Amino acid sequence: MANIRAFRGLRYSPEVKLDDCICPPYDIISESEREELYKKSEYNIIRVEFGKEFEGDNEQNNKFTRAKKYLDEWIQKGILKFDEKESVYVIEQEFEVEGRRYKRTGLIVLLELVSFEEGIVIPHEFTLSKPKQERLNLLKHTRANISSIFGLYEDKEFNVKQVLDSIKAKKEDISYNGIGTFERMWIVSDDDIIDKLKKLFSDKKIFIADGHHRYETALEYKKEMMQKEDYSKDADYNYIMITLTALEDEGIVILPTHRIVLSTDVEEDIFIERLKENFDIEEGKYEPLKEKLAAYRKYAFLVYTYNRNYYLIKLKDPEKALKNVEGSKAYKNLDVVVLQKLVLNDVLNITDEDILHQRNLKYTKSDKELIDVVDSGAKYGFILNPTLAEELKEVSLSGEKMPQKSTYFYPKLMTGNVIFVHQK
């Protein structure tokens, strides 16, 4: 199934403080955060991964040509150096969520690019054309994967875990502070271990957790390169850098993404009356209702209204309520689907097209921000429970895609700890 291999990673020299040179993935970086990262170090990878645009940019001088220039210069100066041997990289991210400490283990390797139709690499969300074009331009100029995509795999018998645990039993090769994380990395060039991992993954499917745009971009780039050059199965354009984590890993944390309806003609009394058709409703205060929401786990939402009222709503009869919703059982089981179809569509008259284009909707991972936005003039906020990794797997295997912003894996992978540059 999945074909993985080792590679000569490009990494920052030990003389450079890695903490100051890494950054989060491009798609979660705000303008102000980008400014801060630029100031943090003249060698911060943000200049390559998500460079600034300037007035006067043209075909010869733009953020993509500058990305290549930075990469080439840093290699020439020895700021970035290739590892001597082809290696795989084991990473452990230690972090805290709501007072609880977690550790998440990942294996950074190259994954052979295959179409989704082959059923080896499986997506779970839709992609947009603009981000793909941006990523394609960067890949064409740098011929490199600056950031790793994130994938999940099943390891029910813990065979991969045993190998990774044996690697982690030794002292790490490097450690550094990420964004909200402390990270350790082991660099593995032992051929026997690499061969063992290759065999263990040869019967696995890979579920894309983060990085759908980059994966599809790499597929497009591969197609273009196959037309330009004599095809070689070993060519680097056939592969993408990926960090693989087991679905069974105790450090997998998925945060919910809450929904805010900015405006609607549906007043609160009508809203509550319409909800009664499919939901049991309990009015109360934020904290006790939030605790009940977490305990219910499924088919329940905490609603905050423009009148500053809190309601816990829970689906009465899922099978009856969802009988007219199209999709597999796994798809209809998703809380984000229940909210979209039975509340946003049916109660508030917000169409799927509105949701697709994020018209009249705002998303947040913060309860506080949701409350503040509603208090500042929005109409309704919906606080959700997180989607489970198992639900992602089930929906993906059914061949369906989840609604936008169904999952937010935390923490994000850091960009710049390892870079994959095409060398052949």
C-alpha positions as CSV (number, residue, x, y, z in Angstrom):
1,M,0.0,0.0,0.0
2,A,1.9,3.1,1.3
3,N,5.5,3.4,-0.1
4,I,7.7,5.4,2.2
5,R,11.4,6.1,2.1
6,A,14.3,7.9,3.8
7,F,15.9,11.1,2.5
8,R,18.8,13.5,3.1
9,G,17.0,16.1,5.1
10,L,18.0,19.8,4.9
11,R,18.2,21.1,8.4
12,Y,19.5,24.2,10.3
13,S,23.1,24.1,11.4
14,P,23.6,23.5,15.2
15,E,25.2,26.9,15.3
16,V,21.8,28.5,14.6
17,K,19.2,28.6,17.3
18,L,16.4,26.5,15.8
19,D,13.7,28.0,18.1
20,D,14.1,31.3,16.3
21,C,14.0,29.8,12.8
22,I,11.0,27.6,12.7
23,C,7.4,28.8,12.1
24,P,3.8,27.4,12.1
25,P,2.2,26.2,8.8
26,Y,1.6,29.1,6.4
27,D,-2.2,28.7,6.5
28,I,-2.6,29.6,10.2
29,I,-0.2,32.6,10.2
30,S,-1.8,36.1,10.5
31,E,-0.1,39.2,9.0
32,S,0.9,40.3,12.5
33,E,2.4,36.9,13.3
34,R,4.3,37.0,10.1
35,E,5.8,40.3,11.0
36,E,6.9,38.9,14.4
37,L,8.5,35.9,12.7
38,Y,10.4,38.1,10.3
39,K,11.8,40.0,13.3
40,K,12.7,36.9,15.2
41,S,15.6,35.9,13.0
42,E,17.0,36.9,9.6
43,Y,17.1,33.1,8.9
44,N,13.5,32.4,9.9
45,I,11.9,29.9,7.4
46,I,8.9,32.2,7.1
47,R,10.8,34.1,4.4
48,V,10.7,30.9,2.3
49,E,7.4,29.3,3.4
50,F,5.2,32.4,3.4
51,G,7.2,35.5,2.2
52,K,5.9,39.0,2.0
53,E,4.6,40.7,-1.1
54,F,6.0,44.1,-2.0
55,E,4.8,46.9,-4.3
56,G,6.7,46.5,-7.6
57,D,6.9,42.7,-7.5
58,N,7.1,41.3,-11.0
59,E,7.9,38.0,-12.7
60,Q,11.6,38.3,-12.0
61,N,11.3,39.5,-8.4
62,N,8.5,38.2,-6.2
63,K,7.9,36.2,-3.0
64,F,8.6,32.9,-4.9
65,T,11.9,34.0,-6.5
66,R,12.9,35.5,-3.1
67,A,12.1,32.1,-1.5
68,K,14.5,30.3,-3.8
69,K,17.1,33.0,-3.3
70,Y,17.0,32.7,0.5
71,L,17.1,28.9,0.4
72,D,20.1,28.9,-2.0
73,E,22.0,31.6,0.1
74,W,21.4,29.8,3.4
75,I,22.7,26.6,1.9
76,Q,25.8,28.3,0.6
77,K,26.4,30.0,3.9
78,G,26.0,26.8,5.8
79,I,23.0,28.1,7.7
80,L,21.2,25.1,6.3
81,K,23.0,21.8,5.7
82,F,22.0,18.4,4.2
83,D,22.4,15.4,6.4
84,E,25.1,13.1,5.2
85,K,23.0,9.9,5.1
86,E,19.5,9.3,4.0
87,S,17.4,9.2,7.2
88,V,14.0,9.1,8.7
89,Y,13.2,11.5,11.5
90,V,11.2,10.7,14.7
91,I,9.7,13.7,16.4
92,E,8.0,14.0,19.7
93,Q,5.9,17.1,20.5
94,E,5.1,17.7,24.1
95,F,2.3,20.2,24.8
96,E,-0.6,21.1,27.1
97,V,-4.3,21.5,26.5
98,E,-6.7,22.6,29.3
99,G,-4.2,21.7,32.0
100,R,-3.4,18.2,30.7
101,R,0.1,17.3,29.3
102,Y,0.3,15.3,26.0
103,K,3.1,13.8,23.9
104,R,2.5,13.1,20.2
105,T,5.0,11.0,18.2
106,G,5.5,11.4,14.5
107,L,7.6,9.8,11.8
108,I,8.9,12.1,9.1
109,V,9.5,10.3,5.9
110,L,8.9,10.6,2.1
111,L,5.6,9.2,0.9
112,E,5.2,8.1,-2.8
113,L,2.5,10.3,-4.4
114,V,-0.5,8.4,-5.7
115,S,-3.9,9.6,-6.8
116,F,-6.7,9.5,-4.3
117,E,-8.6,7.0,-6.6
118,E,-6.0,4.3,-5.7
119,G,-7.3,4.3,-2.2
120,I,-3.9,4.3,-0.5
121,V,-3.8,8.0,0.5
122,I,-7.2,9.2,1.6
123,P,-8.4,12.8,2.0
124,H,-11.1,14.1,4.3
125,E,-11.8,17.6,3.1
126,F,-12.3,19.7,0.0
127,T,-9.6,22.0,-1.4
128,L,-9.7,25.5,-2.9
129,S,-7.9,26.5,-6.1
130,K,-6.1,29.7,-4.9
131,P,-4.0,28.0,-2.1
132,K,-3.0,25.2,-4.5
133,Q,-1.7,27.7,-7.1
134,E,0.3,29.5,-4.4
135,R,1.8,26.2,-3.2
136,L,2.5,25.1,-6.8
137,N,4.4,28.3,-7.5
138,L,6.5,27.9,-4.4
139,L,7.3,24.2,-5.2
140,K,8.3,25.1,-8.8
141,H,10.7,27.8,-7.7
142,T,12.3,26.0,-4.7
143,R,11.9,22.3,-5.8
144,A,11.4,21.6,-2.1
145,N,8.8,20.7,0.5
146,I,9.4,23.4,3.1
147,S,6.7,22.1,5.4
148,S,5.6,18.6,6.1
149,I,2.0,17.4,5.6
150,F,0.4,15.4,8.4
151,G,-0.9,11.9,8.0
152,L,-2.5,9.3,10.2
153,Y,-2.3,5.5,10.0
154,E,-3.7,2.5,11.9
155,D,-1.3,0.7,14.2
156,K,-3.7,-1.6,16.2
157,E,-1.1,-4.1,17.1
158,F,1.5,-1.3,17.9
159,N,4.1,-2.8,15.6
160,V,5.2,0.7,14.4
161,K,5.0,2.0,18.0
162,Q,7.5,-0.6,19.2
163,V,10.0,0.5,16.6
164,L,9.6,4.2,17.4
165,D,9.7,3.6,21.1
166,S,13.0,1.8,20.7
167,I,14.4,4.8,18.9
168,K,13.0,7.2,21.5
169,A,14.6,5.2,24.3
170,K,17.9,6.8,23.3
171,K,18.8,10.4,23.8
172,E,17.3,12.7,21.1
173,D,19.7,14.3,18.6
174,I,18.1,17.7,18.9
175,S,15.5,19.5,21.0
176,Y,13.9,22.9,20.6
177,N,10.8,25.0,21.5
178,G,8.0,25.1,19.0
179,I,4.9,27.3,19.1
180,G,3.3,26.0,22.3
181,T,5.4,22.8,22.2
182,F,8.7,21.4,23.4
183,E,10.0,19.1,20.7
184,R,12.6,16.3,20.4
185,M,13.9,14.8,17.3
186,W,15.8,11.6,16.6
187,I,17.7,11.2,13.2
188,V,17.7,7.6,12.1
189,S,20.0,6.4,9.3
190,D,20.2,2.7,10.2
191,D,19.2,0.7,7.1
192,D,17.7,-2.2,9.1
193,I,15.4,0.1,11.0
194,I,14.4,2.0,7.8
195,D,13.7,-1.3,6.0
196,K,11.6,-2.5,8.9
197,L,9.5,0.7,8.8
198,K,9.1,0.4,5.1
199,K,7.7,-3.1,5.4
200,L,5.4,-2.1,8.3
201,F,3.9,0.6,6.1
202,S,3.6,-1.4,3.0
203,D,0.1,-2.6,3.9
204,K,-1.2,0.6,5.4
205,K,-3.5,3.4,4.2
206,I,-2.6,7.0,5.0
207,F,-5.3,9.4,6.0
208,I,-4.4,13.1,5.4
209,A,-5.0,15.1,8.5
210,D,-3.5,18.4,7.4
211,G,-2.0,19.3,4.1
212,H,-4.6,18.5,1.4
213,H,-3.7,21.5,-0.7
214,R,0.0,20.6,-0.6
215,Y,-0.6,17.0,-1.5
216,E,-2.8,17.9,-4.5
217,T,-0.2,20.5,-5.5
218,A,2.6,17.8,-5.4
219,L,0.4,15.6,-7.6
220,E,0.1,18.4,-10.1
221,Y,3.8,19.1,-10.0
222,K,4.6,15.4,-10.5
223,K,2.3,15.4,-13.6
224,E,4.1,18.4,-15.1
225,M,7.5,16.9,-14.4
226,M,6.6,13.6,-16.0
227,Q,5.9,15.5,-19.2
228,K,9.2,17.4,-19.1
229,E,11.6,14.6,-18.1
230,D,12.1,10.9,-18.7
231,Y,10.0,9.3,-16.1
232,S,11.9,7.6,-13.2
233,K,10.1,6.0,-10.3
234,D,13.0,7.1,-8.1
235,A,12.8,10.8,-9.0
236,D,12.1,13.0,-6.0
237,Y,9.1,14.6,-7.7
238,N,7.3,11.3,-7.1
239,Y,7.4,11.9,-3.3
240,I,6.2,14.3,-0.6
241,M,7.5,14.9,2.9
242,I,4.9,13.7,5.5
243,T,4.8,13.3,9.3
244,L,2.9,10.1,10.2
245,T,1.2,9.6,13.5
246,A,-0.8,6.5,14.6
247,L,-4.5,6.9,15.1
248,E,-4.0,5.1,18.4
249,D,-1.4,7.7,19.6
250,E,-2.5,9.1,23.0
251,G,-1.2,12.6,21.9
252,I,-3.8,13.1,19.1
253,V,-5.8,16.1,20.0
254,I,-8.5,17.5,17.7
255,L,-10.0,20.8,18.8
256,P,-13.5,21.8,17.8
257,T,-14.1,24.8,15.5
258,H,-17.1,26.7,16.6
259,R,-19.6,28.5,14.3
260,I,-20.9,32.1,14.6
261,V,-23.9,33.3,12.6
262,L,-23.3,36.9,12.0
263,S,-26.8,38.0,10.9
264,T,-30.2,36.4,10.4
265,D,-33.9,37.5,10.3
266,V,-34.8,34.6,12.6
267,E,-35.5,36.1,16.0
268,E,-34.7,34.1,19.2
269,D,-38.3,33.0,20.0
270,I,-38.8,31.7,16.5
271,F,-35.3,30.1,16.6
272,I,-36.1,28.2,19.8
273,E,-39.6,27.1,18.6
274,R,-38.1,25.7,15.3
275,L,-35.4,23.9,17.2
276,K,-38.0,22.0,19.3
277,E,-38.9,19.8,16.3
278,N,-35.7,17.9,16.5
279,F,-33.9,19.0,19.7
280,D,-34.4,18.8,23.5
281,I,-33.5,22.3,24.9
282,E,-32.2,23.3,28.3
283,E,-31.6,26.9,29.2
284,G,-29.0,27.8,31.8
285,K,-25.6,29.2,32.6
286,Y,-22.4,28.8,30.5
287,E,-20.3,26.6,32.8
288,P,-22.8,23.9,33.9
289,L,-24.1,23.6,30.3
290,K,-20.6,23.4,28.9
291,E,-19.9,20.5,31.3
292,K,-23.0,18.7,30.1
293,L,-22.1,19.3,26.5
294,A,-18.8,17.5,27.0
295,A,-20.5,14.6,28.8
296,Y,-23.1,14.2,26.0
297,R,-20.2,13.8,23.5
298,K,-22.6,13.5,20.5
299,Y,-25.4,15.3,18.8
300,A,-25.4,18.3,21.2
301,F,-24.4,22.0,21.0
302,L,-24.2,24.9,23.3
303,V,-25.9,27.9,21.8
304,Y,-25.3,31.5,22.8
305,T,-27.7,34.1,21.5
306,Y,-27.8,37.8,20.9
307,N,-30.0,38.2,23.9
308,R,-27.1,36.7,26.0
309,N,-29.0,33.5,26.7
310,Y,-27.3,30.1,26.8
311,Y,-29.1,26.9,25.6
312,L,-27.9,23.3,25.5
313,I,-29.6,21.6,22.6
314,K,-29.5,17.8,22.1
315,L,-30.9,15.8,19.2
316,K,-33.9,13.8,20.2
317,D,-34.0,11.0,17.6
318,P,-30.9,11.0,15.3
319,E,-32.2,8.3,12.9
320,K,-35.5,10.1,12.4
321,A,-34.1,13.6,12.2
322,L,-31.4,12.7,9.7
323,K,-33.3,10.3,7.5
324,N,-33.6,12.9,4.7
325,V,-29.9,13.9,4.9
326,E,-27.8,12.4,2.1
327,G,-24.7,10.5,2.9
328,S,-23.3,7.5,4.7
329,K,-24.1,6.7,8.4
330,A,-20.5,7.9,9.3
331,Y,-21.1,11.2,7.5
332,K,-24.5,11.8,9.1
333,N,-23.0,11.0,12.5
334,L,-20.7,14.0,12.5
335,D,-21.8,16.9,14.8
336,V,-20.8,19.4,12.1
337,V,-23.2,17.8,9.7
338,V,-26.0,17.7,12.2
339,L,-25.5,21.4,13.0
340,Q,-25.2,22.4,9.3
341,K,-28.2,20.4,8.1
342,L,-30.7,20.6,11.0
343,V,-29.8,24.0,12.5
344,L,-28.0,26.3,10.0
345,N,-30.0,25.1,6.9
346,D,-33.4,24.2,8.4
347,V,-33.8,26.6,11.2
348,L,-31.7,29.7,10.2
349,N,-32.2,29.4,6.4
350,I,-28.4,29.5,5.8
351,T,-27.7,27.6,2.6
352,D,-24.8,25.1,1.9
353,E,-23.6,27.6,-0.7
354,D,-23.4,30.3,2.0
355,I,-21.5,27.9,4.2
356,L,-19.1,26.9,1.4
357,H,-18.2,30.5,0.7
358,Q,-18.2,31.5,4.4
359,R,-20.9,34.1,3.8
360,N,-22.5,35.3,7.1
361,L,-20.4,32.9,9.1
362,K,-17.3,33.2,11.3
363,Y,-15.3,30.4,12.7
364,T,-13.3,30.3,16.0
365,K,-11.7,27.8,18.3
366,S,-12.2,30.0,21.3
367,D,-15.4,30.1,23.5
368,K,-14.4,33.5,24.7
369,E,-14.1,34.9,21.1
370,L,-17.5,33.4,20.2
371,I,-19.1,35.1,23.2
372,D,-17.4,38.4,22.4
373,V,-18.4,38.4,18.8
374,V,-22.1,37.7,19.6
375,D,-22.0,40.4,22.3
376,S,-20.6,42.8,19.7
377,G,-23.6,42.3,17.3
378,A,-23.6,38.8,15.8
379,K,-26.7,36.7,16.2
380,Y,-25.9,33.1,17.3
381,G,-22.9,31.2,18.4
382,F,-22.6,27.4,18.4
383,I,-20.1,25.7,20.6
384,L,-19.3,22.1,19.5
385,N,-17.5,19.0,20.8
386,P,-14.4,18.0,18.8
387,T,-14.6,15.5,15.9
388,L,-12.8,12.2,16.8
389,A,-9.9,10.8,14.7
390,E,-12.0,7.6,14.3
391,E,-14.8,9.6,12.8
392,L,-12.4,11.1,10.3
393,K,-11.2,7.6,9.3
394,E,-14.8,6.3,8.9
395,V,-15.9,9.2,6.8
396,S,-12.7,9.1,4.7
397,L,-13.1,5.3,4.0
398,S,-16.7,5.9,2.9
399,G,-15.3,8.1,0.1
400,E,-16.9,11.3,1.5
401,K,-15.5,14.6,2.5
402,M,-16.3,16.4,5.7
403,P,-17.7,19.9,5.8
404,Q,-15.2,22.7,6.0
405,K,-13.4,23.2,9.3
406,S,-14.5,19.9,10.8
407,T,-11.1,19.2,12.3
408,Y,-8.3,21.2,13.9
409,F,-5.4,19.0,14.8
410,Y,-3.4,20.5,17.7
411,P,-0.5,21.2,17.8
412,K,0.4,22.0,14.3
413,L,3.6,20.7,12.9
414,M,6.5,23.1,12.9
415,T,7.9,24.3,9.5
416,G,11.7,24.3,9.2
417,N,12.8,21.5,11.4
418,V,13.4,19.3,8.3
419,I,13.2,20.3,4.7
420,F,13.0,18.0,1.7
421,V,14.8,19.4,-1.4
422,H,14.6,17.5,-4.7
423,Q,18.1,16.3,-5.6
424,K,17.3,13.7,-8.2
